[in-house]
Amino acid sequence: RFLQEIVEEMSRLSRISPHVNQASGVSVRMSIANYENLISNAERRAVLLGESHAVARVSDLTALIASSRGKLELSLTEETGQEDKLISRLIGEAVKNVFDATPNIKPNQFRNVVEHFESGQSLESGDRIAAPEFLRRIGTISGFARQVEQLAKQLDPHLAAGPTASDFLVSVAEFLLDGLHCHNRLNKSQKSGDVSYGR
């Protein structure tokens, strides 16, 4: 649900952005196209990694850049070729807004995570990392796995149990890490589907 909210929030932000030509508006199909692309990217990743379940992650949101092109028009004051950068910024703002609106989570709750990265550690995420390996990686961050499990149960008890559990935990962990990045608690670098969090 939180990823669906991010997709919807991105469309809302586009409709009030001063960088978007509001006379042309934002296509009513943008949310639908983005939601479909989010799901198809999750399915593609599951096939490539041999996973039995496709659960969307925050790292799948990069696919929205392609499906948003042509669904909004930049204002005349914007430079040519800035569309992808604007869409990336809108995705980041949408993640931050949904993170801030999620009950019972605040950036200062995750001091343990920030301290882990402040000690010089980094964490790789993205399309090429299967759920078990990602969960092993977050297990090295003191207390983080427990925080992820608690939030997962709060967000969707159904997905947090049964065969989708490990995939959903990865999705929630990425949501938390990206939320901390949006609050300038973590650095994030991204290239060709690979994401690295650090400090």
VOTOR-713184 format. One record per residue: residue in one letter; residue number from 1; y, z, x of N, C-alpha, C, O, CB in turn. Coordinates in steps of 0.2 Angstrom, whole numbers, always signed. Each point is the difference from the previous one (the first is absolute). Glycine has a CB too. Layout:
// VOTOR-713184
NODE   res     n     n_Y     n_Z     n_X    ca_Y    ca_Z    ca_X     c_Y     c_Z     c_X     o_Y     o_Z     o_X    cb_Y    cb_Z    cb_X
NODE     A   NUM       Y       Z       X       Y       Z       X       Y       Z       X       Y       Z       X       Y       Z       X
...
END
This chain:
// VOTOR-713184
NODE   res     n     n_Y     n_Z     n_X    ca_Y    ca_Z    ca_X     c_Y     c_Z     c_X     o_Y     o_Z     o_X    cb_Y    cb_Z    cb_X
NODE     R     1      -6      +0      +4      +6      +0      -4      +6      +0      +4      +5      -3      -1     -11      +9      -8
NODE     F     2      +6      -2     +15      +6      +0      +4      +2      -7      +3      +6      -1      +1      -8     +13      +2
NODE     L     3      -3     -16      -1      +2      -6      +2      +2      -5      -5      +5      -4      +1     -14      +5      +7
NODE     Q     4      +7      +0     -14      +2      -4      -6      +8      +2      -1      +4      -4      -1     -16      +3      -4
NODE     E     5     +13      +7      +6      +7      +3      -1      +5      -3      +5      +5      -2      -1     -10     +12      -4
NODE     I     6      +2     -11     +11      +4      -3      +6      +2      -7      -2      +5      -2      +1     -11     +10      +8
NODE     V     7      +1     -12     -11      +1      -7      -2      +5      +0      -5      +5      -4      +0     -17      +1      +2
NODE     E     8     +12      +7      -7      +5      +0      -6      +7      +2      +3      +5      -3      -2     -14      +6      -7
NODE     E     9      +9      +2     +13      +6      +3      +3      +4      -6      +4      +6      +0      +0     -11     +12      +0
NODE     M    10      +1     -16      +4      +2      -5      +4      +4      -5      -4      +5      -2      +1     -14      +4      +7
NODE     S    11      +6      -4     -14      +3      -5      -5      +7      +3      -2      +5      -3      -1     -16      -2      -2
NODE     R    12     +11     +12      +1      +6      +3      -3      +5      +0      +6      +6      -1      -2     -13      +8      -6
NODE     L    13      +5      -5     +14      +5      +0      +5      +3      -7      +2      +6      -1      +1     -12     +11      +4
NODE     S    14      +2     -15      -6      +2      -7      +1      +6      -2      -5      +5      -3      +1     -17      +0      +3
NODE     R    15     +11      +6     -10      +4      -2      -6      +7      +4      +1      +5      -2      -4     -15      +0      -3
NODE     I    16     +11      +7     +11      +6      +3      +1      +3      -1      +7      +5      +3      +2      -8      +5     -10
NODE     S    17      -1     -12     +12      +2      +0      +7      +6      -5      +1      +1      -5      -3     -13      +7      +7
NODE     P    18     +17      +0      +0      +6      -4      +1      -2      -6      +4      +4      -5      +1      +4     +15      -2
NODE     H    19     -13     -10      +5      -2      -6      +4      -4      -5      -4      -1      -6      +2      +0     +13      +7
NODE     V    20      +0      -6     -15      -4      -5      -5      +5      -3      -5      +4      +4      -3     -15      +2      +4
NODE     N    21     +11     -12      -1      +4      -4      -5      -2      +2      -7      -5      -2      -3      +7      -8     +11
NODE     Q    22      +3     +14     -11      -2      +3      -7      +1      -5      -5      -2      +0      -6      +5     +11     +10
NODE     A    23      +1     -17      -3      +1      -5      -5      -6      -4      -1      -2      -2      -5     +14      +1      +9
NODE     S    24     -16      +0      +2      -7      -3      -1      -5      +5      -2      -5      -2      -3      +8      -6     +12
NODE     G    25      -2     +14      -7      -4      +5      -3      -7      +0      +5      -1      -3      +4      +6      +2     -16
NODE     V    26      -9      +6      +9      -7      +0      +3      -5      -2      -5      +0      +2      -5      +4      +8     +13
NODE     S    27      -9     -14      -5      -5      -3      -5      -4      +6      -3      -2      +5      +3      +2     -15      +4
NODE     V    28      -1      +9     -14      -4      +5      -4      -7      +0      +3      -3      +5      -1     +11      -6      -9
NODE     R    29     -10      -4     +13      -7      +0      +3      -1      +3      +7      -5      +0      +2      +4     -11      -9
NODE     M    30      +7     +14      +9      -1      +2      +7      -5      +6      +0      -4      +1      +5     +16      -4      -2
NODE     S    31     -11      +8      -7      -4      +6      +0      -8      -2      -1      -4      +2      +3     +14      +5      -8
NODE     I    32     -11     -12      +0      -7      -2      -1      -3      -4      +6      -5      +2      +2      +8      -3     -14
NODE     A    33      +1      -3     +15      -2      -4      +6      -1      +5      +6      -5      -1      +3     +11      -9      -7
NODE     N    34      -2     +15      +5      -1      +5      +5      -6      +4      -1      -4      +2      +4     +16      -2      -2
NODE     Y    35     -13      +2      -8      -6      +5      -2      -6      -4      +1      -5      +3      +3     +12      +3     -11
NODE     E    36      -7     -12      +6      -6      -5      +1      -2      +0      +8      -5      +0      +2      +7      -6     -13
NODE     N    37      +4      +4     +15      -1      -1      +7      -2      +7      +3      -4      +0      +5     +13      -9      -5
NODE     L    38      -7     +15      -2      -2      +6      +3      -7      +1      -1      -4      +2      +5     +15      +3      -8
NODE     I    39     -14      -7      -3      -7      +1      -1      -4      -5      +4      -5      +2      +2      +8      +2     -14
NODE     S    40      -1     -10     +12      -4      -5      +3      +0      +1      +8      -5      -1      +3      +8      -7     -12
NODE     N    41      +3     +11     +12      -1      +2      +7      -5      +6      +1      -3      +0      +5     +15      -4      -4
NODE     A    42     -12      +8      -6      -5      +6      +1      -7      -3      +0      -4      +2      +3     +12      +6      -9
NODE     E    43      -9     -13      +1      -7      -3      +0      -1      -4      +6      -6      +0      +2      +7      -1     -14
NODE     R    44      +4      -2     +15      -2      -4      +6      -2      +5      +6      -4      -2      +4     +13      -7      -8
NODE     R    45      -5     +14      +4      -1      +5      +5      -7      +3      +0      -4      +1      +4     +16      +2      -3
NODE     A    46     -14      -1      -8      -7      +2      -1      -5      -5      +2      -5      +3      +3      +9      +4     -12
NODE     V    47      -3     -13      +8      -5      -5      +1      -1      +0      +8      -5      -1      +3      +8      -6     -14
NODE     L    48      +3      +6     +14      +0      -1      +8      -3      +6      +3      -4      +0      +5     +14      -6      -6
NODE     L    49      -9     +12      -2      -3      +6      +4      -7      +2      -3      -3      +5      +2     +15      -1      +0
NODE     G    50     -14      -7      -7      -7      +1      -3      +0      +6      -4      -5      +4      +0      +0      -9     +10
NODE     E    51     +11      +7     -13      +0      +6      -4      -2      -2      -7      +1      -5      -3      +8     +10     +10
NODE     S    52     -12      +0     -11      -3      -1      -6      +5      +0      -6      -1      -2      -5     -10      +6      +9
NODE     H    53     +17      +0      -2      +5      +1      -5      +7      -2      +3      +1      +1      +5      -8      +8     -11
NODE     A    54     +11     -13      +1      +6      -2      +2      +5      +5      -3      +2      +0      -6      -5     -12      +7
NODE     V    55      +6     +16      +3      +6      +5      -2      +6      -2      +4      +0      +0      +6      -8      +9      -9
NODE     A    56     +13     -11      -1      +6      -2      +3      +3      +6      +5      +0      +6      -2      +3     -14      -8
NODE     R    57      +1      +6     +15      +3      +5      +5      +7      -2      +0      +2      -6      -2     -13      +8      +8
NODE     V    58     +15      +2      -3      +7      -1      +2      +1      -6      +4      +4      -4      +0      -1     +16      -1
NODE     S    59      -8     -13      +6      +0      -5      +5      -1      -7      -3      +2      -5      +2      -6     +13      +6
NODE     D    60      +2      -8     -15      -1      -6      -3      +7      -2      -3      +0      -6      -2     -12      +9      -1
NODE     L    61     +17      +1      +3      +6      -2      -3      +3      -6      +4      +5      -3      -3      -3     +15      -1
NODE     T    62      -4     -13     +10      +3      -5      +4      -1      -7      -3      +4      -5      +1      -5     +12      +9
NODE     A    63      -4      -7     -14      -2      -6      -4      +5      -2      -5      +1      -6      -2     -13      +8      +4
NODE     L    64     +16      +3      -4      +5      -1      -5      +6      -5      +2      +4      -3      -3      -7     +14      -2
NODE     I    65      +4     -11     +12      +5      -4      +3      -1      -8      -2      +5      -3      -3      -4     +11     +13
NODE     A    66      -7     -10     -10      -2      -7      -1      +1      -1      -8      +3      -5      -2     -11      +4     +12
NODE     S    67      +5      +6     -14      +1      -1      -7      +7      +1      -3      +1      -2      -6     -13      +5      +5
NODE     S    68     +16      +0      +5      +7      +1      -3      +5      -6      +2      +5      -1      -3      -7     +13      +4
NODE     R    69      +0     -16      +4      +4      -6      +2      +1      -4      -6      -5      -2      -4      +1      +3     +16
NODE     G    70     +10      -3     -13      +1      -5      -6      +1      +4      -7      +2      -3      -5      -8      -6     +12
NODE     K    71      +4     +15      -7      +1      +4      -6      +7      +3      -1      +2      +3      -5     -15      -1      +5
NODE     L    72     +16      -2      +6      +7      +3      +0      +4      -5      +4      -2      -3      +5      -2     +15      -6
NODE     E    73     +11     -12      +0      +4      -4      +4      +6      +4      +3      +3      +4      -3      -6     -13      -5
NODE     L    74      +4      +8     +15      +5      +4      +3      +7      -2      -2      +1      -5      -2      -9      +6     +12
NODE     S    75     +12      +4      -9      +7      -2      -2      +3      -5      +6      -3      +0      +5      +5     +12     -11
NODE     L    76      +3     -15      +4      +3      -5      +5      +2      +3      +6      +1      -4      +5      +2      -3     -15
NODE     T    77      -1     +13     +10      +2      +3      +7      -5      +2      +5      +1      +1      +5      +8      +4     -12
NODE     E    78     -16      -5      +4      -5      +1      +5      -2      -6      +4      +1      -6      -2      -5     +14      -6
NODE     E    79      +2      -7     +14      -2      -5      +5      -6      -3      -2      -5      +3      -3     +11      +3     +12
NODE     T    80      -7     -12      -7      -6      -4      -1      -6      +3      +4      +1      +2      +5      +5     -12      -7
NODE     G    81     -12     +11      -2      -6      +3      +4      +0      +8      -1      -4      +3      +4      +5     -13      +4
NODE     Q    82      +3     +13     -12      +0      +7      +0      -4      +2      -6      -1      +6      -1     +12      -6      +6
NODE     E    83     -14      -4      -9      -4      +2      -6      -5      +5      +2      -1      +5      -3      +3     -16      -2
NODE     D    84      -7      +9     +10      -5      +4      +2      +2      +7      +2      -3      +5      -2      -3     -15      +5
NODE     K    85     +12     +11      +1      +2      +6      +2      +2      +4      -6      -1      +6      +0      +5     -11     +11
NODE     L    86      +0      +2     -16      +2      +3      -6      -6      +3      -4      +0      +6      -2     +10     -13      +2
NODE     I    87     -15      +3      -1      -6      +2      -3      -3      +6      +3      -2      +5      -3      +0     -17      -1
NODE     S    88      +1     +12     +11      -3      +5      +3      +4      +7      -1      -2      +5      -1      -2     -13     +10
NODE     R    89     +11      +7      -9      +4      +6      -1      -1      +3      -7      +0      +6      -1      +9     -11      +9
NODE     L    90      -9      +0     -13      -1      +2      -7      -7      +4      -1      +0      +5      -4      +7     -15      +0
NODE     I    91     -12      +7      +8      -7      +4      -1      +1      +7      +3      -3      +5      -3      -3     -16      +4
NODE     G    92      +9     +11      +5      +1      +7      +3      +4      +5      -5      -2      +6      +0      +2     -12     +11
NODE     E    93      +5      +3     -14      +4      +4      -5      -4      +3      -6      +0      +5      -2     +11     -11      +6
NODE     A    94     -15      +1      -6      -5      +1      -6      -5      +6      +2      -1      +4      -4      +3     -16      +0
NODE     V    95      -5     +11     +10      -4      +5      +3      +3      +7      +0      -3      +5      -3      -3     -13     +10
NODE     K    96     +12      +8      -5      +4      +7      +1      +1      +3      -7      -1      +6      -1      +6     -10     +12
NODE     N    97      -2      +0     -16      +1      +2      -6      -6      +3      -4      +0      +5      -3      +9     -14      +3
NODE     V    98     -15      +5      +1      -6      +3      -4      -2      +6      +4      -3      +5      -4      +0     -17      +0
NODE     F    99      +3     +12     +10      -2      +6      +4      +4      +6      -2      -2      +5      -1      -1     -12     +11
NODE     D   100     +10      +6     -11      +4      +6      -2      -1      +2      -7      +1      +6      -2      +8     -11     +10
NODE     A   101     -11      +0     -12      -1      +2      -7      -7      +3      -2      -2      +2      -5     +10     -12      +3
NODE     T   102     -13     +10      +8      -6      +2      -1      +0      +8      +0      +2      +3      +5      -7     -13      +0
NODE     P   103      +2     +13     -10      +1      +8      -1      -4      +3      +6      -5      -3      +2      +6      +2     -14
NODE     N   104      +1      +7     +14      -3      +4      +5      -1      -3      +7      -4      +3      +4      -2      +2     -13
NODE     I   105     +10     -10     +11      +0      -2      +7      +8      -1      +2      +4      -3      -3     -15      -3      +2
NODE     K   106     +12      +9      +7      +6      +0      +3      -1      -1      +8      -5      +2      +2     +11      +5     -11
NODE     P   107      -1     -11     +12      -1      -1      +7      -1      +6      +4      -4      +0      +5     +11     -10      -6
NODE     N   108      -4     +15      +0      -1      +6      +4      -7      +4      +0      -1      +4      +4     +14      -3      -6
NODE     Q   109     -17      -3      -3      -6      +2      -1      -5      -2      +6      -5      +3      +1      +6      -3     -14
NODE     F   110      +1      -6     +16      -4      -3      +5      +2      +1      +7      +0      -5      +4      -3      -3     -13
NODE     R   111      +6     +14     +10      +2      +1      +7      -6      -1      +5      +1      -2      +6      +8     +10     -10
NODE     N   112     -15      -6      +2      -6      +0      +4      -1      -8      +2      -2      -1      +6      -3     +11     -11
NODE     V   113      +7     -14      +1      -1      -7      +1      +5      -3      +5      -2      -3      +5      -3      +1     -16
NODE     V   114     +11      +4     +10      +6      -2      +5      -2      +3      +7      +2      -3      +5      +6      +3     -15
NODE     E   115     -10      +6     +10      -1      +3      +6      -6      -3      +4      +1      -1      +6      +3     +12     -10
NODE     H   116      -9     -14      +1      -5      -3      +3      +3      -7      +3      -2      -1      +6      -6      +6     -14
NODE     F   117     +12      -8      +5      +3      -6      +3      +5      +2      +5      +1      -4      +5      -3      -3     -15
NODE     E   118      +6     +12      +9      +5      +2      +5      -4      +2      +7      +4      +0      +5      +4      +4     -14
NODE     S   119     -14      -2      +9      -4      +1      +6      -2      -6      +4      -3      +0      +5      -1     +10     -11
NODE     G   120      +6     -16      +3      -1      -6      +4      -6      -4      -3      -1      -6      +2      +6     +11      +8
NODE     Q   121      -8      -3     -16      -5      -3      -3      +2      -6      -4      +6      +0      -2     -12     +10      +2
NODE     S   122      +2     -15      -2      +2      -5      -4      -7      -1      -5      -5      +2      +2     +14      -8      +7
NODE     L   123      -8      +2     -14      -5      -2      -5      +0      -7      -2      +6      -2      -2      -6     +14      -2
NODE     E   124      -5     -15      +5      +0      -7      -2      -3      -1      -7      -5      +3      -2      +4      -7     +14
NODE     S   125      +4      +0     -16      -2      -2      -7      +0      -7      -1      +2      -4      +5      +2     +15      -9
NODE     G   126      -6     -13      -2      +1      -8      -1      -7      -3      -3      -5      +4      -1     +14      -4      +9
NODE     D   127      -8      -6      -8      -6      -4      -3      -6      +0      +4      -6      -1      -4     +14      -6      +0
NODE     R   128      -8      +9     +10      -7      -1      +4      -3      +7      +1      -5      +0      +3     +10     -10      +3
NODE     I   129      -3     +15     -10      -3      +7      +1      -3      +2      -7      +3      +0      -5      +6      +3     +14
NODE     A   130     -16      -2      -8      -4      +2      -6      +2      +7      -2      +2      +4      +5     -11     -12      -2
NODE     A   131      +7     +10      -9      +2      +7      -2      -3      +5      +4      +3      +5      +2      -3     -10     -13
NODE     P   132      -7      +5     +13      -3      +5      +4      +4      +1      +6      +1      +6      +3     -12      -8      -8
NODE     E   133     +13      -3      +9      +3      +0      +6      +7      +3      -1      +2      +4      +4      -9     -13      +1
NODE     F   134     +10      +7     -10      +7      +3      -1      +0      +7      -2      +4      +4      +3      +0     -15      -7
NODE     L   135      -9     +13      +0      -1      +8      -1      -1      +4      +6      +2      +5      +1      -6      -8     -13
NODE     R   136      +0      +0     +16      -2      +3      +7      +7      +1      +4      +1      +5      +3     -13     -10      -3
NODE     R   137     +16      +0      +0      +6      +1      +3      +5      +5      -2      +3      +4      +3      -4     -16      -1
NODE     I   138      +2     +12      -9      +4      +5      -3      -3      +7      +1      +4      +5      -1      +1     -13      -7
NODE     G   139     -12      +9      +9      -3      +6      +1      +2      +3      +6      -1      +6      +1      -8     -10      -7
NODE     T   140     +12      +1     +11      +3      +3      +6      +7      +3      -1      +2      +3      +5      -9     -12      +2
NODE     I   141     +10      +8     -13      +6      +3      -1      -1      +7      -4      -3      +0      -5      +9     -12      +5
NODE     S   142      -4     +17      +3      -2      +7      -3      +3      +1      -7      +6      -1      -1      -6      +5     +13
NODE     G   143      -5      -3     -16      +1      +1      -7      +2      -6      -5      +1      +1      -6      +3     +10     +10
NODE     F   144      -3     -17      -1      +2      -5      -4      -5      -3      -4      +1      -2      -6      +6      -1     +15
NODE     A   145     -14      +3      -7      -5      -2      -5      +0      +4      -6      -1      -3      -6      -6      -1     +16
NODE     R   146      +8     +10     -10      +0      +5      -5      +6      -2      -5      -1      +0      -6      -5      +9     +13
NODE     Q   147     +11     -10      -4      +6      -2      -4      -1      -6      -4      +2      -1      -5      +6      +7     +14
NODE     V   148     -11     -11      -5      -1      -6      -4      -5      +1      -6      +1      -3      -5      +1      -3     +16
NODE     E   149      -7     +10     -10      -5      +1      -5      +3      +3      -6      -1      -2      -6      -8      +3     +15
NODE     Q   150     +13      +4      -8      +4      +4      -5      +4      -5      -4      +0      +0      -6      +0     +10     +13
NODE     L   151      +4     -14      -4      +4      -5      -3      -4      -5      -4      +2      -2      -5      +7      +4     +14
NODE     A   152     -14      -5      -6      -4      -5      -3      -3      +3      -7      +0      -4      -5      -3      -1     +16
NODE     K   153      +1     +11     -11      -3      +3      -6      +6      +1      -5      -1      -1      -6      -8      +7     +12
NODE     Q   154     +15      -5      -4      +6      +1      -5      +2      -7      -2      +1      -1      -6      +3     +11     +12
NODE     L   155      -5     -15      -2      +3      -7      -2      -5      -4      -5      +2      -3      -5      +4      +3     +16
NODE     D   156     -13      +1      -9      -5      -3      -4      -7      +3      +1      -3      -2      +5     +10      -9      -5
NODE     P   157      -8     +16      -4      -7      +3      +1      -6      -5      +0      -5      +2      +3     +10      +9      -8
NODE     H   158      -4     -16      +1      -6      -5      -1      -1      -3      +6      -6      -1      +3      +9      -1     -15
NODE     L   159      +2      -1     +15      +0      -4      +7      -2      +4      +5      -3      -2      +5     +11      -6      -9
NODE     A   160      -6     +15      +4      -1      +5      +5      -7      +2      +1      -2      +4      +4     +14      -1      -5
NODE     A   161     -16      -5      -4      -7      +2      +0      -5      -6      -1      +2      -5      -1      +1     +16      -4
NODE     G   162      -9     -10      +7      -5      -6      -1      +1      -5      +6      +2      +2      +5      -2      +0     -17
NODE     P   163      -2      -8     +10      -1      -5      +6      +7      -3      +2      +0      -2      +6     -11      -1     -11
NODE     T   164     +16      +4      +2      +7      -2      +2      +3      +5      +4      +6      -1      +3      -5      -6     -12
NODE     A   165      -3     +13     +10      +3      +6      +3      +3      -1      +7      +6      +1      +1     -13      +6      -8
NODE     S   166      +3     -10     +12      +2      -1      +6      +6      -5      +1      +5      +1      +3     -16      +2      +1
NODE     D   167     +10      -8      -8      +5      -6      +0      +7      +3      -3      +5      -2      +2     -14      -7      -3
NODE     F   168      +8     +13      -4      +6      +3      -4      +4      +5      +5      +6      +0      +0     -12      -2     -11
NODE     L   169      +2      +6     +15      +3      +4      +5      +4      -3      +5      +5      +2      +2     -15      +5      -4
NODE     V   170      +7     -13      +4      +4      -4      +5      +7      -3      -3      +5      +1      +3     -16      -4      +2
NODE     S   171     +11      +1     -12      +5      -2      -3      +6      +6      -1      +6      -2      +2     -13      -7      -8
NODE     V   172      +4     +15      +5      +5      +5      -1      +3      +2      +7      +6      +2      +0     -13      +2     -10
NODE     A   173      +3      -4     +15      +2      +2      +7      +5      -5      +2      +5      +2      +3     -16      +3      +0
NODE     E   174     +10     -12      -4      +5      -5      +2      +7      +2      -4      +5      -1      +2     -14      -8      +0
NODE     F   175      +8     +11      -9      +6      +1      -4      +4      +6      +3      +6      -1      +1     -12      -3     -11
NODE     L   176      +3      +9     +12      +3      +6      +3      +3      -2      +7      +6      +2      +1     -14      +5      -7
NODE     L   177      +5     -11     +10      +3      -2      +7      +6      -4      -1      +5      +0      +3     -17      +1      +2
NODE     D   178     +11      -6     -10      +6      -4      -1      +6      +3      -3      +6      -1      +1     -14      -8      -3
NODE     G   179      +6     +14      -3      +6      +4      -2      +3      +4      +5      +6      +1      +0     -12      +0     -10
NODE     L   180      +3      +2     +15      +3      +3      +6      +4      -4      +4      +5      +1      +2     -15      +7      -2
NODE     H   181      +7     -14      +1      +4      -6      +3      +7      -1      -3      +5      -1      +3     -16      -4      +1
NODE     C   182     +10      +4     -11      +6      -1      -4      +6      +5      +1      +6      -1      -1     -13      -6      -7
NODE     H   183      +4     +13      +9      +5      +6      +1      +1      +1      +7      +3      +6      +2      -8      -1     -12
NODE     N   184      +4     -10     +14      +2      +1      +7      -4      +5      +4      +3      +3      +5      +8      -8      -8
NODE     R   185     -17      +7      +1      -3      +5      +3      -5      -3      +5      -2      +3      +5      +3      +5     -15
NODE     L   186      -3     -14      +9      -5      -4      +4      +3      -7      +1      +4      -2      -4     -14      +9      +0
NODE     N   187      +8      -9     +10      +2      -7      +2      -6      -5      -3      -6      +3      +0     +13      +1     +10
NODE     K   188      -6     -10     -11      -5      -5      -2      +1      -6      +3      +6      -3      -1      -7      +9     -10
NODE     S   189      -4      -9     +14      +1      -7      +2      -6      -4      -4      -5      +2      -1     +10      +1     +13
NODE     Q   190      -3      -9     -13      -4      -5      -4      +0      -7      +2      +5      -3      +2      -3     +11     -12
NODE     K   191      -8     -10     +11      -1      -7      +3      -7      -3      -3      -5      +3      +2     +13      -1      +8
NODE     S   192      -7      -8     -13      -6      -4      -2      -6      +5      -3      -6      -1      +1      +9      -7      +8
NODE     G   193      -1     +12     -14      -4      +4      -4      -2      +7      +4      -4      +4      -3      -1     -15      -2
NODE     D   194      +7     +11     +11      -2      +7      +4      +6      +4      -1      +6      -2      +1     -13      -4      +7
NODE     V   195      +6     +13      -9      +5      +4      -1      -1      +6      +5      -6      +2      +0      +8      -5     -12
NODE     S   196      +3      +6     +15      +0      +5      +5      +5      +5      -2      +6      -1      +0     -11      -6      +9
NODE     Y   197      +3     +14     -10      +4      +5      -2      +1      +4      +7      -5      +1      +3      +2      -1     -16
NODE     G   198      +9      +3     +14      +1      +4      +6      +6      +4      -1      +3      +0      -5      -9      -8     +13
NODE     R   199      +9     +10      -2      +6      +4      +0      +4      -2      +6      +6      +3      +1     -11      +6      -7
END
